[in-house]
Amino acid sequence: MTEKHRPRLLRHFIPVSLVLFFVLGASWSTCLVGLYHSSLVYNPGSHGELEIRSAMNHTTTKDPVTSSALSHPSWCPGALCTNTDLCSPCKRRFLIVITAPRSASTTLTWMLDALPGVRMGGENNNALGFIKTMIDNVLENENFKRGSERQRQGAWGHRFIPTQTVSCASQAIIEAINPPALTKRRFAKDPNHSSDIVGFKTIRFFNKASTLQHERDLVNFLELNFPCSRVIVNMNSDEDGQAKSVMRNFHRSEGTKQERKRYIRKMNAQMKRLAESLGKERSFLLDKKEWTKNITILNEAVSWLGFDASCHFQYLMEFNTKGYKHTNNTMPKLGAKCNALI
């Protein structure tokens, strides 16, 4: 994404200083310190350009960001990064696999995890969606919106928080549920873990009720809160095979095969739109029907990430195949000169 295609900032963001405890599902919880958000408006007349607009004054904020301000300019050259004493939103690199169910996404995830310096995690019960919902719950509240710096001592008052401050809190949640390997359950084995590319996969980024506006809001959320991220979008054009696999392995009785196929078709369209919205610099579109039969296609994604040919896979690893089983083919074979990205 180039400078001219980057979302334009047209206001200072609404501040807040709260500490909120929340629970995602029943399996884990964490603490999010500081919340931040902005009004997001899609401009249909700008060929998909996403804008951030002020509900107060509609003035443009002068907050230029260049590649020199980025910690990882080769990973996210067009990212929006507003560094302050509170947060450096582009300090950590992320790799997010947004995928359809039963589309070899577990295999894809752990093959990416085999790359040096990449720390992947599996499903997290739509953590991104819950983080976004939690932020919106406070900052979309009309009373909170009125609690500006000038009304700081009011019931909903709050101090100013600079652009993107909340992104560090959002990122910390993802890092907390995907920690590096530890010794004695306390100490990181790798002293260089802070330079890892942290990632995960999710089949729950979209749902049956997702609208075009919801898709645009999600893209905005990623760009603002995970600005130095790359996204691998994994669809499955084999609608028949995917529908059979879902019905066979998810043990769900609702819906006919044709209804499932219609939903899969809708999801594939969502995946394609997502990849197009993020752009080729930030996203890579894979089709399970193709890359599972041709390892060269997957290696193209590896090259797109920035790894050289010594990190190309020689064969397809197999995780969660034939139901939820692993085969013996779960060890990668990478070149001796395959190194982590700097």
GIBEL-V743449 format. One record per pair of residues at least 12 apart in sequence whose C-alpha atoms are under 8 Angstrom apart, sorted by the first residue. I is the first residue (numbers start at 1). J is the second residue. Records with the same first field share a line. If there is no record, write none. Layout:
I=J / J
This chain:
1=77 / 78 / 79 / 278 / 279 / 281 / 282
2=77 / 78
3=78
5=49
6=49 / 50 / 78 / 79 / 80
7=49 / 50 / 51 / 52
8=50 / 51 / 52 / 60
9=51 / 52 / 53 / 60 / 61 / 63
10=51 / 52 / 53 / 54 / 58 / 59 / 60 / 61
11=52 / 53 / 54 / 57 / 58 / 59 / 60 / 61
12=54 / 61 / 162 / 163
13=36 / 37 / 38 / 160 / 161 / 162 / 163
14=36 / 37 / 38 / 139 / 145 / 148 / 160 / 161
15=35 / 36 / 37 / 148 / 158 / 159 / 160 / 161 / 162
16=34 / 35 / 36 / 158 / 159 / 160 / 161
17=33 / 34 / 35 / 158 / 159
18=33 / 34 / 35
19=31 / 32 / 33 / 34
20=32 / 33
24=125 / 127 / 130
25=125
30=173 / 176
31=173
32=169 / 170 / 173
33=169
34=165 / 166 / 169
35=135 / 139 / 165 / 166 / 169
36=135 / 139 / 161 / 163 / 164 / 165 / 166 / 167
37=135 / 136 / 139 / 164 / 166
38=52 / 53 / 54 / 139
39=52 / 53 / 54 / 55
40=52 / 53 / 217 / 220
41=53
42=213 / 216
48=277
50=216 / 220
63=82
65=80 / 81 / 82
69=81
70=90 / 91
71=90 / 91 / 92
72=90 / 91 / 93 / 228
75=93 / 228 / 229 / 230 / 305 / 306
76=227 / 228 / 229 / 230 / 282
79=223 / 227 / 228
80=223 / 224 / 227
81=164 / 227
82=162 / 163 / 164
84=162 / 165
86=165
87=164 / 165 / 166 / 167 / 168
88=165 / 168
89=164 / 165 / 167 / 168 / 225 / 226 / 227 / 228
90=226 / 227 / 228
91=228
92=194 / 195 / 196 / 197 / 198 / 228
93=195 / 196 / 197 / 198 / 228 / 229
94=197 / 198 / 199 / 226 / 228 / 229 / 230
95=120 / 197 / 198 / 199 / 200 / 229 / 230 / 231 / 232
96=199 / 200 / 201 / 202 / 229 / 230 / 231 / 232
97=109 / 199 / 200 / 201 / 202 / 231 / 232 / 233 / 234
98=201 / 202 / 203 / 205 / 231 / 232 / 233 / 234
99=201 / 202 / 203 / 233 / 234 / 235 / 271
100=203 / 234 / 235 / 236 / 267 / 268
101=203 / 246
102=242 / 245 / 246
103=234 / 235 / 236 / 242 / 288
104=288 / 292 / 319 / 320 / 321
105=201 / 234
106=122 / 201 / 319 / 320
107=317 / 318 / 319 / 320
109=121 / 122 / 200 / 201
110=319
111=317 / 332
114=332
115=311 / 340
116=338 / 339 / 340 / 341
117=193 / 195 / 196 / 197 / 339 / 340 / 341
118=196 / 197 / 198 / 199 / 340
119=178 / 180 / 196 / 197 / 198 / 199
120=178 / 198 / 199 / 200 / 201
121=178 / 199 / 200 / 201
122=200 / 201 / 202
123=200 / 201 / 202 / 203
124=201 / 202
125=202 / 204
126=202 / 203 / 204 / 205
127=174
128=205
129=205
131=170
132=221
143=156
144=156 / 157
148=160
164=224 / 225
166=225
167=224 / 225 / 226
168=225
170=225
171=225 / 226
175=198
178=198
180=193
206=267 / 270
208=263
215=270 / 274
219=274 / 277 / 278
229=282
230=282 / 283
231=282 / 283 / 284
232=283 / 284 / 285 / 286
233=271 / 274 / 275 / 283 / 284 / 285 / 286
234=271 / 285 / 286 / 287 / 288
235=268 / 271 / 285 / 286 / 287 / 288
236=268 / 287 / 288 / 289
237=268 / 287 / 288 / 289
238=289
239=261 / 264 / 265
240=261
242=264
243=257 / 260 / 261 / 264
244=257
249=323
272=285
284=301 / 304
286=298
292=316
295=313 / 314 / 315 / 316
299=312 / 313
306=341
307=338 / 339 / 340 / 341
308=338
310=334 / 335 / 336 / 337 / 338
311=334 / 335 / 337 / 338 / 339
312=334 / 335
313=332 / 333 / 334
314=332 / 333 / 334
315=332 / 333
316=329
317=329 / 330 / 331 / 332
318=330
